[in-house]
């Protein structure tokens, strides 16, 4: 570490210098009383360029009316994105699932405070407390149902929801907030059971069609073909790489595909208290308000929505992250504005959709906004620098491996092996993350998916693993390549060699 300290200091200084050179430009709001589209165009375009994102679609509504819908940037084939470009909205989908359940509450066929098992006969868990989990607790993430990292594949909503049968609760129902996609698999299953309709059909007939959301749909798994779906990307080192979405069953939890135009209709309906433009009531206004209201023991979380705590003005929002998409929707009660941002990319260390929505909200208030430093890019470049350093040190270790072994020629085997153990940690970790983890419990992830989740970190980890394994193998081979003790390096005494 003492030898590496000057290099690390130099690397840190270089990154700080790069950050200074990348000082953020500003987009200025010209008319606080009325949103100027040119300000939004400038901000979004500059943001995409600064952060290395391929594209975005945006919708802005005000007091129940659409103000702006637009697309920026491009798809993987170079085609320009527009307000009709179809994107996965990931966990923003949960607000639609909650809306569907509340419609059934409005119809008098579901009670929020009745156990889920009352409506879903085959709901079961390996925990007697699960019998007390209520519908409200599902929608507010206070059911106690956990969110495991390793989840097996499923081809249907029923199969996916059934996976919880072997789980135990992580907390007593109704006592604490614990985010879990499983809550919304079960909520979607409840909609199917009570309505007698497939979940996707229910959303189409009861939500999308009445609102004129003609380009929206709900899918079951990410393997399903979706017509005209934008190509997703993952970002690394300031670049965006087109790639496929990792396989998962996300019905109810992250299954909706939509457009800026359609999402504007959705947000505007929320502002109108659950009614369509022609006055058709889709949900009672009190239930719309309830969905936006923090629930018992859920902190700032409502039913499919969350009230912000770190931003001013307060906003009611929902975010969504998938392996290749990112989305954010926000309502601002104080100003009457609402914003949706959808990205055809995923950045492991930053939710850009949230930051962009924040900037657009600031523009609606007449404030100056900044596109910000490319922190995620700087993190990736730092990890990339560590990767290059690992390769360099590995090459040095290979070059000097015989000398390294010769200096320890007098060591007994057990001591030699113990000295090698630390450098086997990286190979073992790399094998576990890249090869073993995807195979655990029938996990739907593949080894290539681990690279998509966080490319720069996985490349670093894999590089460390390969370097560690290569250098270790070279040293072991040198130790046992010839009978007897390895030769003493020229110019060294036997005493020096044995110390």
N, C-alpha and C positions, 0 to 999 in steps of 0.2 A: 504493500500500500504506500510506503514511503517513496518508492520509485515511481508510483503512478500519480502521486499527488500533484507534481508540476503539470503533468498532462491533463489531469482533471481540471485544474485551475485554468489552464489555457483554453480548454474546451468550454468551460462555463463562461469565460470572458467573450469567447467568439459568439456564443448564443446570445448573450446580452447585447453585443454589438449588432447582431442581426436583427434583434427585436427593435433596437433604436432606429435602424434603417427602414424598418417596416412601420413607420408611424402612420396611424390610421387617418384616412381622409374623412371628411364630414359631409353628411347630406343635411341640408337645411330646410326646415319647414317654412313655407312662405306665408301661409294663412292659417293661423291657429283655429279659426272658427270653421274652416272647411278644409278637408284633406285634399292636398294637391297631389294628383297622381304622379306628377313628375318627381316629387320627392320620394315616393315609394319606389318608382322605377330606378332612381339613382341609388338609393340605399340598397335595394335587393341586388342589383347588378354589381355594385361595388363589393357587397358582402360575399357573393359567390366567387368573385375573382380573388379576393383577399384570402379566403379560406379553402380554395381549391375544390369547390363543390360544382358538380356538373349542371344542376338545375333546380328550379323550385317553381311551385305554383302557389298563388296567393289569392285570398278572398278577404274583402273588408265589407262589413255591414254596419248600418247605423239605424237605430230605432226601428228594426224590423224590415229594413229595405237594403238591397244590395247596392253598395257604393262602388266597388271595384272587384274585378276578377281578372287575373292575368297569369301568364306563364313566362318564365325567364330561363335562359340557358338552353340546354339541349339534352336529348336522349343519347343512348349509347351509339346509335347509328348516325348521330349528327343532326337528326331532325329537331326542330325547335319545339320546346314545350309551350303549351298554351292552356287556357282555362278549361279545355276539354280533355286534357291529358289525364289518364287514369293512374292513380297511385294507391298503394296500400297505406292505410292510415293507422295500422298497428293498434295499440291499446286505446286510441281515441274511439275505437269501435265499442269499448265498454259503455260509453255514454248512450249508444244506440240500444245495447242490450238492456241497460237499466230502464230506458224509455219504454221498451217493449214490455218489460215486467210491470212498470207503472201503468201502462195502458190496461193490463189485466186487473190491476188494483182498481183502476178507475171504473172498470166494468163490473166490479164487485165479485170477481171469481178468485181473487188472490188477496190475502191479508199479509202485509209486510211483517207482522209480528207473530206469525204462525210458523211452526217448524217446516223446513223444506220437505221433510219426509211425508208430510201431509199431502203434498202435490206430486212428488216424485217417488213412486212406490219402491223403485230399486235403488234409491239412494242409501248407501251404507258405507261405514268406515270401520276400521279396526279400533274403535274407541266408542264406548257407550255415551260419551258426551255429545257425539255427533247428532244424536236424536234431538238435541235441544237447539241446534243451529237453525236460525230463522232466515226468512227471505231477506229482511233488512240487513242482517249480518253478512249475508253473501254480497249484497250490493255495496256495502260500506267497508268490506274487507275486515270485519271484526268477528268473523266466524271462528277464527283459530285454525283454519285449514292452512297447512304449510305451503311453501313454494320450493319444492326440491330442485336441485340443479340437474340431476339426472332423471329424465322422463322418457319413457318408452314411446315408440311411434303409435299412431292410431289412424284409422281410415275413416272413422265416422264420429259424430258427436257422442253417440251412445258409448262407443268403445273408449273414447277419450275420457269422458266423465267417469266411466267405470274404473279408471286407474286409481281413483282415490280410495277404493275399497280396502286396500292393504295399508293405507296411511293411518297415522294417529294424529290427533290435533296437537298443535304447538302451544296452544293456550286455551283456557276455558272460553266458550262462546260468549261474545259480548263484553269481553274484559279489556281487549287491546287491539290496536290496528296492526294487521299483518297482511301486506299485499300478496295476493296469489291469483294467478290466472285461473286456477281451479274453481274459484268462486264463480267466475263468469262462464266456465263450461257448464256448471250446474245450473246457473241462472238461465242459460240458453236452453238447456234440457227441460227446465221447468216451463219455459214458454212453449216448447214443443208439446209437452205432456198436457198442459192445460188448454191450449188452443187447438190441439189436434192437427197442427200444421207443422211441416218442416221449418226449422228456424229461419232459413234463408227465404222461404216463401212468405213467412209471416212478415219479415222486414220489408220485402218487396211490396206486399199488398197493403200493409198497415202504416208504413212509414215512407218508403221511397216513392211509390206511385202517387199518393196524395200530394206530396211536395214537389212532384215533377223532377225527382232525382233519377232521370232516365239512364244515367251512366253509372249508377251505383249498384253494387251487389254484395252479397255476403257469401264467402266460400267456406269450405270446411278445413282443407289443408293447403299448405303452400305449394303442393305438387299440382293442384288443379290448374288447368290452362285457363287464363283470363284474357279475353280478346282485348287487343290494343293496350295492354298494361305496359307502362313505362318500364324500361330495364333498370333494375336496381344496381347500386354501386356500393363499394366500401372504400373509404379513403385511407391513404397511408403516404407518409412523406410528402404531403402537399399535393398528391395526385389522387384521382378517382379511378377505380378499377371496376369495370362492369363484371358482375358475377351473379350466380344464381342465389336465390334465397334458401337458407338452410331449411330442411324439411321439418314441419311441425303441424300438429292439429291445433288450430287456434279459433275454432268456431265459438262465437260469443265473447272471446277475450281479445281477439285481434284480427278479425276475419273480413272486415269491410274494405272494399275497394271503392274509391270515389274520385271526384274531380273538384276543382275550385268552384265551378258553377254550382254543382250540387251541394257542396259544403256551405256555400253562402245561403242556399235555401234552408238548410238545416239550422244554421245559427240564427237566421232571421226568424224562423219559427219559434225558437227558444225565446227570443226577445218579445215576440207577440204573445207569449203565454200559452203556447201549444196549439196555435191555429194556423191554417194555411192562408195564403194570400186572398183566397176567395171566401174566407170565414169559416171553413170547415174545422171543427175542433178535433184535434188528435189526442189531446190530453188536457185534463183540468189544470187551470193555471196554478192552483195550490200545489199540485203534484209536481209541476215543472219547478216551482220554487223550492219544493222539498228536495228535489234532486240536486239543487245547487247549495243546499244548507248542510253545514257540518252535522254529522250524526253522532249519537252517544258513543263515547270511547273511541271515536275515529279521528280525533284531532281536527284537522281542517278539511277532512274528506266528507263529501256528500255521497250521493248515489250515482256513481259513474263520473262525477266531477270533483274538483278540489278547489278550495279558495286559497289564494296565494298568501304567503306571509312575508316574503323577502322582497317584494316589488311594490312600488307605489305608482299609480293607484292600485287598490285591491282588484284582483281579477279572479274570475271563475273559469277554470280551465281544465284541460285534459291533454296529456302528452302520450305519444306513441313511438316506440322504438322496435324495429325489426332488424334483421341482419343486413338489410340493404335499403331500408326506408326509414324516414323519421317524419313525424307530424306533430303539430301543436294546434289546439283550438283554444280561444280565449274570449270571454265576455267581460266587458268593463262596465259595471253598473253605473258608476259615476258619470261617465260620458255618453253611454248608450252605444258605444262602438263594440264591434266584435271582429276578431281576426282569425284566419286560418292560414297556416303555412304548411306545405307538404313538400318534402324533399325526396328525390329519387336516389338518395345516398344515406349511408350510415357512417358516423364518425365515432369510434369507440370511446373517446375521452371528452366528447362535448355534444350536447343536444342543440345543434344549430337551429333547428326549427323554433325552439323556445327563445333563443337569443334574437332571432329575426322577428318573431312575433312581438317581443318586447320593444324592439326598435320601431316597428310600425305603430304600436300603441303610443310610443313617445311622439311620433310624427302627428298622430291625431290630436295631440295636446299642444302642438306648435313648438315642440322642443327640438333642439339640435341633437342628432344622433351620430354615433360612431360605429363603424363596422368592427372595431376591436382588433387587437393583436391576434394573429393566427396561432393561438396557444396550442391547439391540437397538433398543428404542423410542427411547431417547435418541439413538442414532446416526442413526436415521431422522429424528427431529425436527431434529437439527443439519443434516442434508442438506436437509431441507425448508426450514429457515431460509436456507440458502445459495441454494436455488432462488428463494425470495422476494426475496432480495437481488439475485440475478442479474436478475430481472424489473425491479426498481426501478432498477438501474444501466442496464439496457437502455432503459427509458423516459427516463431522464435523458440517455443518449447520443443518442436520437432527437430529444429536445427541443433539444439543443445541437449537432446535427450540422452545421448550416450555419456556426455560429461556429467549430467545430473545423476545417472545411475552409478557412474564410477565413483562419485563423491560419497555414495552410500553403499559401496561395495562390501564394507565390513559389517553392515547391519544384518542382524538375523532376519529371516524371512517375515516373521510376524510384524516386526517394526517397519519393514519395507512396505508391506501391505497396508498397514495403518496409515502410513504417510501418503499412500495413493488414494485412500478413501475419500478425502474432501473433493478431489477433482472428479469423482464419479457421481457427485450429487446432481450436477447439471444434466448429464446423460440420463440418469434415472428419472429426473423430473420431466425432461423432454419426452421420454418414452411414455410416462404416465399421462401427460397432458395430451399428446398428439395421437398416441396409439391405444392406450388402455381406456382412458375416460370415454371415448366414443363407443366403446364396446360394452360398457357397464350397463347392466339391467336392460339390455335391448335398446339403448339410447339411440334416438333417431339421428344424432349428429354423426358425421363421418370425419376421418382425419383431416380432410381438406377444409371442412367447416371450421376447425379450430384456427386455421389461418385467416379465414374470413372474419371471425369475430374480433380479432385484434391483430392485424397483420404484422405490424412493426414489432410488437412484443413477442409474438410467436416466432418470428424470424430470428430475433435475438436469442430466445430460449433454445430454439433448434440449433442455432450456430454454436452456442455455448455447449450444447450436448454433443454435437459432432466434434468440436475441438477437444472437449474433455475426454471423449472416448478415444479419439485418435492419439492424443498425447499419452494417455494411460496405456493404450495398447503398445505404443512404441517403446515406452519405458519397461513394460513387462517383458516384451520380446528381447530388449537389450539385456535385461537381467539374466534371462535363461537361454540366450542365443548360443552361448559357448559354455563348456564345462568349466567349473571353477569360478572364481571371482572375476568380475569384469576388470579389464586392464586399468592400471592407474594412469590418469592423464599425465602427459609429459611435463616434467618440471615440478611435480607435486611429490612430497614425501609420503611414505605409508602412514605416518602419524597424522599428517594433514588430511589424508584421504579418509581416515577412520573417524574423524571428528565431525 
